[in-house]
Amino acid sequence: MTPSIYDYEAIYDVDLKLNKKDRILYHDSVPTHAMVFVGVDLVEGKPVKWLVENSWGMKRGCKGYLIMFDKWFDDYVYEVVINKKYLSPSVLALLKTKPIVLPPWDPMYSLLE
C-alpha cells in the first residue's frame, strides 16, 4: 500500500491532492477500519514499511497480510492502540489531562459508531 500506486491526476488532468485534514472534512477518508501492525522495516532507525495483518481475512493481500509504506501510514492512519510500556514519559503525562469530548458530527466520531 502506497499513496502513489495510482496516478489519477494524470488520467483526469485534475489536482486531487488533499491533506489529511481535508480528506477527513470532505469524507474522502474515514477512520473506520482496523488492522494490526505486526512488523516494521527500519532503515537507519526510521520506519519505511509496515507489515499489517488486515481484518478482511485470508483472501485479501498475502494470506491476510499487507505491506504498508510509511507514507501510507502517515496519510491514512488516524489512531493506534499502544501498550503503555512503549510510551514515552511525555506521552504518558498526556493520559492524565482532561479528555476532549467529540460531538457526534465530528469526523473522528465515526470510530465510536
N, C-alpha and C positions, 0 to 999 in steps of 0.2 A: 504494500500500500504506500503510494507516494502521490502527493498532490499534482505532480507533473506528468502523470501517466497518460492523461487525455489532453489534447490541445484544442479545446472547444473554441478558444478565441480565434484561432486560425481558420477553423471551419465556418464560424458565424461572423467573422470580421467585427467582433464587438469585445470590449473590455469587460470581462466577467469577474474580475478580481474584487473580492470583498474582504475586509479584515475580519477577524474573529468576532468582534463586537457587532458589526453589521450583519454577518451571517446569522447571528443569534436573533437580532432585532427583526430581520426580514424572514425568519424561519427557513433559511436556506440550510441550516444545520441545527439540529435539536439534540440535546443530551439525553437520549432515551435508550441507549444500548449499553450492554455490559460486556466486558472482556477481562481476562486475567492475564497479566503480564508475567511470563514465566522465564524470560531470559533477555539479556541485553548484549549487544555487540559494542564494546568500548574501543575507541581509537584515541590513544593518548589521554585516557581517563574520561573521555566525553562520549555519551551515547550517540551512535549513528543509526542503529537499527534495534528494533524490539521484537522478540518472539512472543506472539499473542495467542492464547487459547480463546477461540471465539465461542460465543454462546449459540451459534447457528447449527451446531452439530458436526458430525464427521464428514458430511458430504460437501462441505464448503472448505476452500483452502486445501491444505495438505493434511488430511485426516483431522480436520478441525482446527488446524493451526495456520496462522498467517504471519508474514513478516511485515512489520510496520516501520517505515523510515522515520527518523526523529522529526523531520519536518511535518509529517502527517500527525504525529503525536502533538507537536506544538500547535498545529492548526485546528485539530478536531477533538482533542481530549479536554474535557471540562472539569472532571472531578476524578480523584483517585482515593482509594482507601489504603492507608499505610499503617502498619503496626507501629505503635508509639515508640517502640525501642529504636526505630530507624530515624526518628525525627530529631532535628537539632534543638538545642535549648530555646532558641528564639521562636521556633515554630510551636514548641510545647507551651510556651508562655501565651501564645495566641488562644490556646484552648481555654484559658482562664478568663478571657474577655467576654463581654456580653454579646450573645449572638444577634445577628440581623435577621429579622423575620421577613421573609419574602411574601409579597402579595400574590394572589393566585394568577394575576395577569403577567407576572414576571416570567420571561422565557426560561429562566433556570428552574422555575417552579415545576416544569413538566417532569422533572426527575421524581417528584413526590407523588405524581398521579398513579 
